[in-house]
Amino acid sequence: MNIAVKNLVLSYETLANQAIKFNQAYLQLLKIYEELILAPDWFSELEKSGNSPLKTVVSMQQEQKIIISKFQELSKLIAKAQLYFTTNLESQELANIAHDCQIMIDFVNTIDLVDLHDMFIKIKK
């Protein structure tokens, strides 16, 4: 397989791992939310210690946009590469990565940080 295609595959894998770690962080925040429902007083303690869930969610919203943007940029690079590679192996690999990029964009978009932010605000009150 061509080195350029291999590099695009590697870029996708790296970015997909970043998206998976992002999802894991989101799931951790959901666990924190569940704990705070049972003990809302901990919310102020977390904020005092500099570990505000609200700030974390805002930071994650920015990271979410960055991850989606990187997948979109990679998709554009793949589309350009598809014009140059017509052999079955490279062409099929690029088509697979393009499809996977769209799946990951959709996946990262499903992580509803706005709703989570609102849920934390309700606990804070």
C-alpha positions in Angstrom: 0.0 0.0 0.0 1.2 3.5 -0.8 2.9 5.4 2.1 0.4 8.4 1.8 -2.5 6.1 2.2 -0.8 4.4 5.2 -0.3 7.9 6.7 -4.0 8.7 6.3 -4.9 5.4 8.0 -2.5 6.2 10.8 -4.0 9.7 11.2 -7.5 8.3 11.3 -6.5 5.7 14.0 -4.8 8.4 16.1 -7.8 10.7 15.9 -10.2 7.8 16.5 -8.3 7.0 19.7 -8.6 10.6 20.7 -12.4 10.4 20.2 -12.6 7.3 22.3 -10.7 8.9 25.1 -13.0 11.9 24.9 -16.0 9.6 25.2 -14.4 7.9 28.2 -14.0 11.4 29.9 -17.6 12.1 29.1 -18.7 8.8 30.8 -16.6 9.8 33.8 -18.4 13.1 34.0 -21.7 11.2 34.0 -20.5 9.2 36.9 -19.6 12.3 38.8 -23.0 13.7 38.0 -24.7 10.6 39.4 -22.6 11.0 42.6 -23.5 14.6 42.9 -27.2 13.9 42.7 -26.8 11.9 45.9 -24.5 14.5 47.6 -25.1 17.9 46.0 -22.9 19.6 48.7 -19.9 18.0 47.0 -20.4 20.4 44.1 -19.2 23.4 46.0 -16.2 21.4 47.3 -15.2 20.4 43.8 -15.4 24.0 42.7 -13.3 25.2 45.7 -10.7 22.6 44.9 -10.5 23.9 41.3 -12.2 20.8 39.8 -15.4 22.4 38.7 -17.6 20.1 36.6 -19.0 23.1 34.8 -15.5 24.3 33.7 -14.7 20.7 32.7 -17.8 20.6 30.5 -17.0 23.9 28.9 -13.4 22.7 28.2 -14.8 19.5 26.7 -17.2 21.4 24.5 -14.2 23.1 23.0 -12.4 19.8 22.6 -15.4 18.3 21.0 -15.4 21.0 18.3 -11.7 20.4 17.7 -12.1 16.7 17.3 -14.9 17.1 14.9 -12.9 19.7 12.9 -9.9 17.3 12.7 -12.1 14.5 11.4 -13.6 16.9 8.8 -10.1 18.1 7.7 -9.0 14.4 7.4 -12.1 13.7 5.3 -11.1 16.5 3.0 -7.6 15.1 2.7 -9.0 11.7 2.0 -11.3 13.0 -0.7 -8.3 14.7 -2.4 -6.3 11.5 -2.1 -9.1 9.5 -3.7 -8.5 11.4 -6.9 -5.0 10.2 -7.2 -5.4 6.5 -6.1 -7.3 4.4 -8.5 -6.0 0.9 -7.6 -8.4 -1.3 -5.8 -6.4 -1.6 -2.6 -5.7 2.1 -2.0 -9.1 3.2 -3.4 -11.0 0.8 -1.1 -8.9 1.7 1.9 -9.5 5.4 1.4 -13.3 4.8 0.9 -13.3 2.8 4.2 -11.5 5.6 6.1 -13.8 8.3 4.6 -16.8 6.2 5.8 -15.2 5.7 9.3 -14.5 9.4 9.6 -18.2 10.2 9.0 -19.2 7.6 11.6 -16.8 9.2 14.1 -18.0 12.7 13.4 -21.6 11.5 14.0 -20.5 9.6 17.2 -18.7 12.6 18.7 -21.7 14.8 17.8 -24.0 12.6 19.8 -22.1 13.4 23.0 -24.5 16.0 24.5 -22.4 18.3 26.6 -24.9 21.1 26.5 -27.4 18.8 28.3 -24.8 17.7 30.8 -23.9 21.3 31.5 -27.5 22.1 32.2 -27.8 19.0 34.5 -24.8 20.2 36.5 -26.3 23.7 36.8 -29.4 22.3 38.3 -27.4 20.5 40.9 -25.5 23.7 41.7 -28.7 25.6 42.5 
